[in-house]
Amino acid sequence: MKRALCILCCLFINTNATPNHPVVVTTWSFINSTIGAWKVLKNGGSALNAIEIGASICESEQCDGTVGYGGSPGENGETTLDALLMDGKTMNVGAVGAIRRIKNAISVARHVLENTKHSILVGELATEFAVQMGFKEESLNTQDSKQLWMKWHNENHCQPNFWVDVTPDPRKSCGPYQPKYRSKTSLSKIKGDRYNHDTIGMVAIDSNGDIAAGTSTNGAKYKIPGRIGDSPIPGSGAYADNDVGGATATGDGDVMLRFLPSFLAVEEMRRGASPTAAAQIAVKRIAKYYPEYMGAVVALSKDGEYGAACHGLAGMPFPFVVHDKTMEKCHVVLVECT
Ligand SMILES: *[C@@H]1O[C@H](CO)[C@@H](O)[C@H](O)[C@H]1NC(C)=O
């Protein structure tokens, strides 16, 4: 009897397990990126290509002003970019952090992945690498980003900003700041900023069943120069493993990267959780320590099942975009947040 049940059960699982390949999921409502990635997948292209093309579209369309050039100026008015690409087949990673004067950050990340034995390059030296790889150097600042910065600096006296425990009072003034004291506590309970989180994160499975994940962003608005967030950190911004699936995260990066939510979601799926449950666990873990943070995780299993969870979006649902072969057009899925 037990045996019969098991066979039935296996049959049941097998008929349901026709993998949903190819498929792509994207954070927020970045439809054009999803369509671009889908076209690559539909034509038999690799998951890595799909992510690179998809994220590149956001970088050139300046999605929501939070991806690509001309958005999220730092304290010094400069836009810098972060991007990550992870290959779930080889577990190879390429990423750039705070790269300057190069528009196509995700493609630089691809070059780090494919042309080096390193995983992450940062700042001015990442720019030098990109130039060596043939990328064009150009300003990432625009009229819009200059105006945004001027308003923040001149009208709002550098409010809000990311400083704590400094003089003069960071709530009232612009820098230069000096530390009040050297804090011994490493986990300062900073409140997540609430004005800029729309990283593009993507996970894709191609028709071979290979999985890739990636991100691209211009980081937090008015960040302290040199800051990178969760997006270029493997396991935080995105993670992929052909054996299990992939995940990507978006939100208050400074807080989220301390918990590696994309890695956690993938590991939960490895232990048998559904993508939705895995994303919920990853989101909840952070909320336990930072109840006021805002963020979301999207997870995709190797069978092409997907789900997401989010926290603290001020009562708004979190949207993500899916495209698979059952859909004529991509679907935007809305998730209620905790
Ligand atoms: C998406 O692509 C269409 C067609 O190229 C374009 O008209 C539209 O402006 C794009 N959307 C965004 C948000 O850039």
The ligand as a Tripos MOL2 file, in Angstrom:
@<TRIPOS>MOLECULE
LIG
   14    14     1     0     0
SMALL
NO_CHARGES

@<TRIPOS>ATOM
      1 C1          9.1690   50.8560  -23.2100 C.3       1 LIG1
      2 O1          9.3810   50.6750  -24.5830 O.3       1 LIG1
      3 C2          8.4570   51.3980  -25.3830 C.3       1 LIG1
      4 C3          8.6890   50.9530  -26.8180 C.3       1 LIG1
      5 O2         10.0290   51.0580  -27.1910 O.3       1 LIG1
      6 C4          8.6660   52.8870  -25.1610 C.3       1 LIG1
      7 O3          7.7510   53.6210  -25.9480 O.3       1 LIG1
      8 C5          8.4470   53.2080  -23.6930 C.3       1 LIG1
      9 O4          8.7400   54.5590  -23.4440 O.3       1 LIG1
     10 C6          9.3360   52.3180  -22.8240 C.3       1 LIG1
     11 N1          8.9900   52.5060  -21.4450 N.am      1 LIG1
     12 C7          9.7990   53.0850  -20.5790 C.2       1 LIG1
     13 C8          9.2960   53.1540  -19.1860 C.3       1 LIG1
     14 O5         10.8820   53.5400  -20.8770 O.2       1 LIG1
@<TRIPOS>BOND
     1     1     2 1
     2     1    10 1
     3     2     3 1
     4     3     4 1
     5     3     6 1
     6     4     5 1
     7     6     7 1
     8     6     8 1
     9     8     9 1
    10     8    10 1
    11    10    11 1
    12    11    12 1
    13    12    13 1
    14    12    14 2
@<TRIPOS>SUBSTRUCTURE
     1 LIG1         1 GROUP 0 **** ****
